[in-house]
Amino acid sequence: MNKHILPRFGNTPINDITSDDVDVIKMSLACGNTRTNNILSRMRGVFKLAKKKQIIQNNIMELVENLTREVTVINPLTMSEVSLFINHT
């Protein structure tokens, strides 16, 4: 929040923030999709609480979609390396 969100929205009243504003920030973040989604999650929490406390009427974060998670395939050893390891242990 301190690094990505507050510099952009810190002085903006929460009622003035639109889903389009959040989408612009979302697309400008120089980090991976998982990290971006984590940042959006914090914003969702703020807007959810603001709606619960009746500070805002509409939770605009309900209109902001997460980015697709990156799937990392990890293959630390080949099958021949696994066989070699097993044979030596």
Secondary structure, DSSP 4 states (H G I P E B T S, - for coil): -TTTTHHHHTTS-GGG--HHHHHHHHHH--S-HHHHHHHHHHHHHHHHHHHHTTS-SS-GGGGPPPPPPPPPP---S-HHHHHHHHHH-
